[in-house]
Amino acid sequence: MQHALPYPIITYMQITLAYNLRPTNIDRNDPSLERYIEGDEWKTIKAIGDAIEANGNSVHYLPIEADFYTKLQEVKATTDLLFNYTEGVNMQGADREAQVPMLCEILGIPYTGPGPLASALILNKFRTKQIWKYAGVPVTPSQLISHKKVTLDPGLTYPLLVKPNADGSGVGIHNTSIVHNQKELDHAVATILDTYHEDALVEQFLPGREFTIGIVGNGREARTLPIIEINFAAFPKGSAAIDTYEAKFVYGVTGVAEETEFCPAKIEKKLEEELIDISLRAYHAIGCRDFGRLDIRLDSAGKPFVLEINHPPGLMSDPAESSFFTIAARAAGWDFTMLIGQVLDAAAKRLKLTPTKHHLSV
């Protein structure tokens, strides 16, 4: 029960909200939408902006477009804090999530979330696992594959999970991502290389329960939100017991399946404490800041392993949509305004920001 954080104390700031918009001319069931799914609908961006204003701040909307750097230079003088909710230019490239933090560093603009290095690492699942392993955070054995002739590391045994190494939001993770033999492995790896044009991450598949844990804050003040358990039993018949792209953007949104998650998760106190501990250790070890979300899965013996970290986590305000971070916040008793206020407060205190005089009259 770690979700008690002080309510925002820093207000009257000029916030620039940077974001990627999802194309509006692609149907949700169109497979091509997967390429753009990490962008957001305008209603999500507007909800974040409204919450920023409801916390006593003013907001300027800044979409990621070709002239983003020029516009960022223009708003520098009137920006107290940039709320970074971006996936980089065109939402493409292995280091794309480092782009906006780096531009802010160059221009001297304070911003929410991790710095350029941590942002790039968070998107790189294999490198993140290497750092976590060094830091003593439990991770599954994995292998990075950049070619179609696959020679499996001796430490890996079937079944395995195959997914893109530098994508989020379930992109590239489908029912066929769990493989049981060399033929299925070769096909899954080739699909990643040909379709997503990036390295494939092959990791040991864990057959146990899966949890996701949101975190808000920094240092010793970082706190976890109520733990969510993915309810695979609610998925349509024949669906793989993994958090696929379909699970994120079809089952939990269109009503195909009900109760695709439990929050708070019904778990024993000992396991809850263990999940909280390794989540916070993983969050700090990789350099995440202000807010983030960890995915953790159990092996056959009930031992937890960290799968990956998500930043920025999805912030969809609509209760009808399966947005884990906001679901956990609601379970903690926070409405969407309070959630965004907590994130702003965490960043403001980390950066030691104070409202400027010309913003006090806003």
C-alpha positions as semicolon CSV with decimal commas, in nm:
position;residue;x (nm);y (nm);z (nm)
1;M;0,000;0,000;0,000
2;Q;0,257;0,253;-0,116
3;H;0,030;0,494;-0,302
4;A;0,025;0,783;-0,053
5;L;0,210;1,081;-0,201
6;P;0,182;1,448;-0,106
7;Y;-0,063;1,632;-0,327
8;P;0,093;1,891;-0,564
9;I;0,251;2,194;-0,403
10;I;0,389;2,362;-0,717
11;T;0,124;2,543;-0,925
12;Y;0,097;2,847;-1,152
13;M;0,353;2,711;-1,394
14;Q;0,351;2,745;-1,772
15;I;0,355;2,386;-1,896
16;T;0,438;2,293;-2,253
17;L;0,275;1,959;-2,340
18;A;0,476;1,777;-2,610
19;Y;0,310;1,479;-2,777
20;N;0,264;1,260;-3,087
21;L;-0,078;1,242;-3,248
22;R;-0,206;0,914;-3,390
23;P;-0,342;0,937;-3,748
24;T;-0,719;0,975;-3,747
25;N;-0,782;0,815;-4,086
26;I;-0,691;0,458;-3,983
27;D;-0,954;0,225;-3,838
28;R;-0,870;0,064;-3,501
29;N;-0,892;-0,285;-3,659
30;D;-0,665;-0,194;-3,952
31;P;-0,329;-0,378;-3,910
32;S;-0,141;-0,070;-4,033
33;L;-0,250;0,114;-3,717
34;E;0,009;-0,084;-3,522
35;R;0,287;0,132;-3,668
36;Y;0,131;0,446;-3,523
37;I;-0,030;0,308;-3,205
38;E;0,228;0,469;-2,976
39;G;0,089;0,805;-3,080
40;D;-0,224;0,920;-2,900
41;E;-0,571;1,033;-2,987
42;W;-0,648;1,401;-2,938
43;K;-0,896;1,322;-2,659
44;T;-0,609;1,174;-2,454
45;I;-0,384;1,476;-2,512
46;K;-0,669;1,716;-2,433
47;A;-0,746;1,528;-2,110
48;I;-0,382;1,565;-2,000
49;G;-0,390;1,934;-2,089
50;D;-0,717;1,985;-1,899
51;A;-0,567;1,811;-1,594
52;I;-0,259;2,034;-1,611
53;E;-0,486;2,341;-1,606
54;A;-0,705;2,195;-1,330
55;N;-0,393;2,179;-1,113
56;G;-0,354;2,556;-1,138
57;N;-0,118;2,577;-1,435
58;S;-0,144;2,704;-1,792
59;V;-0,075;2,473;-2,086
60;H;0,068;2,517;-2,434
61;Y;0,020;2,226;-2,677
62;L;0,324;2,134;-2,887
63;P;0,285;1,839;-3,127
64;I;0,586;1,656;-3,267
65;E;0,604;1,783;-3,625
66;A;0,879;1,870;-3,871
67;D;0,930;2,216;-3,718
68;F;0,926;2,091;-3,357
69;Y;1,275;2,215;-3,269
70;T;1,203;2,564;-3,403
71;K;0,878;2,584;-3,208
72;L;1,051;2,452;-2,897
73;Q;1,301;2,737;-2,925
74;E;1,013;2,983;-2,954
75;V;0,838;2,867;-2,636
76;K;1,155;2,831;-2,428
77;A;1,125;3,175;-2,266
78;T;0,770;3,110;-2,141
79;T;0,806;2,743;-2,043
80;D;0,859;2,651;-1,679
81;L;0,830;2,278;-1,748
82;L;0,783;2,058;-2,055
83;F;0,553;1,760;-2,000
84;N;0,723;1,500;-2,217
85;Y;0,462;1,262;-2,357
86;T;0,644;1,186;-2,681
87;E;0,773;0,890;-2,880
88;G;1,015;1,089;-3,095
89;V;1,001;1,217;-3,451
90;N;0,780;0,992;-3,668
91;M;0,772;0,742;-3,378
92;Q;1,052;0,552;-3,549
93;G;1,410;0,461;-3,457
94;A;1,564;0,263;-3,171
95;D;1,665;0,576;-2,975
96;R;1,360;0,788;-3,057
97;E;1,249;0,841;-2,699
98;A;1,578;1,020;-2,625
99;Q;1,515;1,287;-2,889
100;V;1,294;1,529;-2,696
101;P;1,490;1,499;-2,368
102;M;1,810;1,574;-2,563
103;L;1,655;1,879;-2,730
104;C;1,541;2,002;-2,390
105;E;1,891;1,952;-2,254
106;I;2,037;2,151;-2,544
107;L;1,792;2,437;-2,492
108;G;1,796;2,427;-2,113
109;I;1,425;2,352;-2,076
110;P;1,320;2,155;-1,765
111;Y;1,115;1,846;-1,854
112;T;0,936;1,553;-1,699
113;G;1,071;1,200;-1,710
114;P;1,412;1,040;-1,758
115;G;1,709;1,199;-1,934
116;P;1,832;1,112;-2,284
117;L;2,046;0,813;-2,184
118;A;1,784;0,651;-1,962
119;S;1,512;0,721;-2,221
120;A;1,711;0,542;-2,491
121;L;1,790;0,251;-2,260
122;I;1,430;0,208;-2,145
123;L;1,321;0,149;-2,505
124;N;1,607;-0,098;-2,559
125;K;1,477;-0,404;-2,376
126;F;1,794;-0,612;-2,411
127;R;2,029;-0,340;-2,280
128;T;1,788;-0,269;-1,995
129;K;1,797;-0,636;-1,896
130;Q;2,176;-0,629;-1,896
131;I;2,179;-0,330;-1,661
132;W;1,918;-0,485;-1,434
133;K;2,110;-0,812;-1,417
134;Y;2,423;-0,622;-1,313
135;A;2,218;-0,434;-1,051
136;G;2,078;-0,756;-0,907
137;V;1,726;-0,714;-1,044
138;P;1,584;-1,056;-1,146
139;V;1,543;-1,085;-1,524
140;T;1,483;-1,377;-1,758
141;P;1,760;-1,514;-1,983
142;S;1,742;-1,346;-2,323
143;Q;1,917;-1,318;-2,657
144;L;1,929;-1,038;-2,913
145;I;1,904;-1,154;-3,275
146;S;1,973;-0,934;-3,579
147;H;1,974;-1,195;-3,858
148;K;1,749;-1,477;-3,979
149;K;1,994;-1,760;-3,922
150;V;1,913;-1,824;-3,559
151;T;2,149;-2,017;-3,334
152;L;1,990;-2,029;-2,993
153;D;2,199;-1,961;-2,684
154;P;2,244;-2,277;-2,474
155;G;2,087;-2,110;-2,171
156;L;1,749;-2,076;-2,344
157;T;1,492;-2,356;-2,369
158;Y;1,147;-2,374;-2,529
159;P;0,893;-2,228;-2,499
160;L;1,033;-1,884;-2,578
161;L;0,886;-1,538;-2,629
162;V;0,992;-1,337;-2,935
163;K;0,925;-0,963;-2,966
164;P;1,075;-0,643;-3,111
165;N;1,362;-0,515;-2,900
166;A;1,280;-0,145;-2,926
167;D;0,904;-0,102;-2,930
168;G;0,630;-0,054;-2,676
169;S;0,251;-0,075;-2,649
170;G;0,251;-0,443;-2,740
171;V;0,376;-0,368;-3,092
172;G;0,494;-0,690;-3,256
173;I;0,361;-0,912;-2,977
174;H;0,084;-1,146;-3,097
175;N;-0,042;-1,499;-3,037
176;T;0,242;-1,636;-3,252
177;S;0,507;-1,468;-3,035
178;I;0,531;-1,774;-2,809
179;V;0,738;-2,035;-2,994
180;H;0,794;-2,403;-2,917
181;N;1,052;-2,518;-3,173
182;Q;1,317;-2,400;-3,418
183;K;1,073;-2,361;-3,708
184;E;0,843;-2,134;-3,507
185;L;1,143;-1,944;-3,372
186;D;1,284;-1,882;-3,721
187;H;0,946;-1,759;-3,843
188;A;0,892;-1,528;-3,546
189;V;1,240;-1,376;-3,575
190;A;1,202;-1,327;-3,952
191;T;0,868;-1,152;-3,894
192;I;1,028;-0,907;-3,651
193;L;1,320;-0,834;-3,883
194;D;1,106;-0,796;-4,197
195;T;0,797;-0,627;-4,055
196;Y;0,935;-0,407;-3,780
197;H;1,287;-0,358;-3,918
198;E;1,461;-0,401;-3,585
199;D;1,638;-0,667;-3,382
200;A;1,435;-0,946;-3,227
201;L;1,448;-1,010;-2,854
202;V;1,419;-1,377;-2,761
203;E;1,358;-1,448;-2,395
204;Q;1,260;-1,738;-2,177
205;F;0,882;-1,766;-2,157
206;L;0,748;-1,764;-1,803
207;P;0,424;-1,956;-1,745
208;G;0,315;-1,778;-1,427
209;R;0,095;-1,479;-1,341
210;E;0,172;-1,134;-1,484
211;F;0,155;-0,801;-1,303
212;T;0,210;-0,438;-1,391
213;I;0,311;-0,175;-1,135
214;G;0,296;0,202;-1,175
215;I;0,541;0,426;-0,990
216;V;0,526;0,799;-0,921
217;G;0,805;1,004;-0,767
218;N;1,182;1,007;-0,728
219;G;1,441;0,879;-0,486
220;R;1,309;0,776;-0,147
221;E;0,977;0,949;-0,221
222;A;0,901;0,719;-0,517
223;R;0,587;0,517;-0,446
224;T;0,406;0,235;-0,622
225;L;0,041;0,248;-0,721
226;P;-0,189;-0,049;-0,654
227;I;-0,066;-0,358;-0,838
228;I;-0,255;-0,478;-1,146
229;E;-0,278;-0,843;-1,247
230;I;-0,349;-0,932;-1,610
231;N;-0,650;-1,166;-1,624
232;F;-0,562;-1,397;-1,912
233;A;-0,867;-1,614;-1,836
234;A;-1,086;-1,332;-1,968
235;F;-0,917;-1,324;-2,309
236;P;-1,104;-1,475;-2,605
237;K;-1,066;-1,849;-2,655
238;G;-0,741;-1,939;-2,830
239;S;-0,560;-1,621;-2,721
240;A;-0,206;-1,657;-2,588
241;A;-0,158;-1,591;-2,217
242;I;0,057;-1,284;-2,279
243;D;-0,013;-0,911;-2,293
244;T;-0,034;-0,884;-2,671
245;Y;-0,108;-0,588;-2,896
246;E;-0,463;-0,721;-2,926
247;A;-0,498;-0,742;-2,548
248;K;-0,402;-0,376;-2,514
249;F;-0,598;-0,227;-2,804
250;V;-0,876;-0,473;-2,889
251;Y;-0,992;-0,691;-2,600
252;G;-0,988;-0,423;-2,332
253;V;-1,125;-0,144;-2,550
254;T;-1,391;-0,290;-2,778
255;G;-1,564;-0,507;-2,519
256;V;-1,445;-0,834;-2,674
257;A;-1,341;-0,941;-2,325
258;E;-1,446;-0,820;-1,981
259;E;-1,229;-0,777;-1,672
260;T;-0,898;-0,813;-1,854
261;E;-0,723;-0,694;-1,540
262;F;-0,766;-0,704;-1,163
263;C;-0,673;-0,400;-0,956
264;P;-0,573;-0,419;-0,681
265;A;-0,434;-0,765;-0,755
266;K;-0,543;-1,036;-0,513
267;I;-0,205;-1,153;-0,388
268;E;-0,040;-1,252;-0,064
269;K;0,137;-0,984;0,138
270;K;0,479;-1,145;0,089
271;L;0,446;-1,143;-0,291
272;E;0,312;-0,787;-0,286
273;E;0,614;-0,669;-0,090
274;E;0,849;-0,854;-0,325
275;L;0,686;-0,702;-0,634
276;I;0,707;-0,352;-0,485
277;D;1,071;-0,399;-0,389
278;I;1,196;-0,521;-0,726
279;S;0,983;-0,264;-0,911
280;L;1,141;0,024;-0,723
281;R;1,491;-0,122;-0,761
282;A;1,440;-0,165;-1,136
283;Y;1,293;0,187;-1,170
284;H;1,593;0,347;-0,997
285;A;1,858;0,123;-1,157
286;I;1,764;0,224;-1,512
287;G;1,734;0,595;-1,424
288;C;1,360;0,643;-1,464
289;R;1,223;0,965;-1,314
290;D;0,889;1,112;-1,207
291;F;0,669;0,825;-1,329
292;G;0,686;0,491;-1,506
293;R;0,536;0,143;-1,517
294;L;0,701;-0,200;-1,469
295;D;0,585;-0,534;-1,611
296;I;0,665;-0,839;-1,397
297;R;0,591;-1,209;-1,452
298;L;0,623;-1,517;-1,234
299;D;0,794;-1,842;-1,330
300;S;0,648;-2,186;-1,260
301;A;0,772;-2,167;-0,899
302;G;0,614;-1,827;-0,836
303;K;0,939;-1,630;-0,852
304;P;0,901;-1,281;-1,006
305;F;1,113;-1,152;-1,295
306;V;1,102;-0,801;-1,442
307;L;1,008;-0,804;-1,810
308;E;1,039;-0,437;-1,904
309;I;0,976;-0,078;-1,801
310;N;0,746;0,165;-1,979
311;H;0,797;0,539;-2,009
312;P;0,594;0,730;-2,080
313;P;0,320;0,490;-1,971
314;G;-0,018;0,525;-2,135
315;L;-0,231;0,802;-1,982
316;M;-0,572;0,744;-2,133
317;S;-0,831;0,907;-1,907
318;D;-1,135;0,719;-2,039
319;P;-1,233;0,446;-1,789
320;A;-1,362;0,238;-2,082
321;E;-1,007;0,203;-2,214
322;S;-0,752;-0,038;-2,070
323;S;-0,486;0,212;-1,963
324;F;-0,296;0,047;-1,678
325;F;-0,142;0,357;-1,522
326;T;-0,473;0,538;-1,490
327;I;-0,653;0,221;-1,374
328;A;-0,400;0,188;-1,091
329;A;-0,436;0,557;-1,004
330;R;-0,814;0,523;-0,977
331;A;-0,766;0,223;-0,748
332;A;-0,549;0,447;-0,528
333;G;-0,832;0,699;-0,506
334;W;-0,681;0,947;-0,750
335;D;-0,886;1,098;-1,029
336;F;-0,707;1,192;-1,351
337;T;-0,642;1,548;-1,237
338;M;-0,471;1,426;-0,922
339;L;-0,263;1,173;-1,117
340;I;-0,126;1,437;-1,354
341;G;-0,075;1,670;-1,057
342;Q;0,133;1,407;-0,878
343;V;0,356;1,364;-1,185
344;L;0,402;1,740;-1,220
345;D;0,477;1,771;-0,853
346;A;0,738;1,494;-0,866
347;A;0,914;1,666;-1,156
348;A;0,889;2,014;-1,002
349;K;1,038;1,902;-0,673
350;R;1,316;1,708;-0,847
351;L;1,402;2,015;-1,054
352;K;1,348;2,256;-0,762
353;L;1,108;2,465;-0,971
354;T;0,916;2,761;-0,835
355;P;0,644;2,960;-1,015
356;T;0,767;3,275;-1,188
357;K;0,607;3,611;-1,111
358;H;0,438;3,660;-1,447
359;H;0,268;3,321;-1,408
360;L;0,127;3,400;-1,064
361;S;-0,137;3,620;-1,225
362;V;-0,256;3,357;-1,470
